[in-house]
Amino acid sequence: MVAKRKNYPEDFKRDAVDLVRSSTDRSLTDIAHSLGIHLETLRKWVRDDRARAQTHVFADARR
């Protein structure tokens, strides 16, 4: 049986990424576990946020 994909609100994703960025003494695994989400889900959100931030930097540099 395949697990149903969960949809998380955007504000929850943003808060989770902010928590990762501000936590210097906690591992990604620990944060994911404490939020009740899969490690790879959190890792993808952090990676997507980093890519989005780089896109904005490049777009601003072109102006």
BAFI-241559 format. One line per 3 residues: number of its first residue (from 1); their letters; for each residue x, y, z of C-alpha. Coordinates in Angstrom, 3 decimals. Example, Ala and Ser with C-alpha at 12.3 -4.5 7.8 and 13.67 -1.06 7.14 Angstrom:
<sites>
1	as	12.300 -4.500 7.800 | 13.670 -1.060 7.140
</sites>
This chain:
<sites>
1	mva	0.000 0.000 0.000 | 1.301 3.433 -0.936 | 1.109 6.204 1.637
4	krk	-0.980 9.213 0.695 | 1.044 12.357 0.089 | 0.449 15.063 2.670
7	nyp	-0.005 18.671 1.647 | 1.489 21.122 4.111 | 0.521 24.798 4.265
10	edf	3.097 27.215 2.834 | 3.477 28.987 6.180 | 4.354 25.672 7.856
13	krd	7.005 25.024 5.197 | 8.439 28.539 5.611 | 8.524 28.197 9.392
16	avd	10.242 24.809 9.108 | 12.916 26.214 6.770 | 13.403 29.214 9.064
19	lvr	13.859 26.829 11.982 | 16.541 24.918 10.066 | 18.345 28.148 9.176
22	sst	18.277 29.467 12.745 | 19.184 26.192 14.501 | 22.935 25.851 14.671
25	drs	22.924 23.125 17.317 | 20.248 20.786 15.893 | 20.504 18.371 13.019
28	ltd	18.110 18.322 10.104 | 17.033 14.860 11.249 | 16.221 16.131 14.731
31	iah	14.196 19.059 13.392 | 12.268 16.870 10.944 | 11.482 14.389 13.714
34	slg	10.323 17.127 16.087 | 8.010 18.530 13.383 | 6.644 15.088 12.561
37	ihl	7.745 15.177 8.928 | 10.027 12.988 6.856 | 13.663 14.048 6.673
40	etl	13.654 14.109 2.867 | 10.574 16.324 2.852 | 12.326 18.910 5.002
43	rkw	15.531 18.571 2.995 | 13.589 19.296 -0.215 | 11.960 22.389 1.304
46	vrd	15.374 23.734 2.344 | 16.836 22.986 -1.092 | 13.869 24.614 -2.863
49	dra	14.146 27.689 -0.646 | 17.862 28.013 -1.413 | 17.182 27.742 -5.163
52	raq	14.394 30.323 -4.928 | 16.685 32.725 -3.051 | 19.419 32.326 -5.676
55	thv	16.919 32.992 -8.448 | 15.929 36.259 -6.767 | 19.568 37.286 -6.374
58	fad	20.265 36.630 -10.059 | 17.104 38.454 -11.122 | 18.027 41.478 -8.987
61	arr	21.555 41.526 -10.412 | 20.188 41.701 -13.947 | 18.194 44.871 -13.226
</sites>
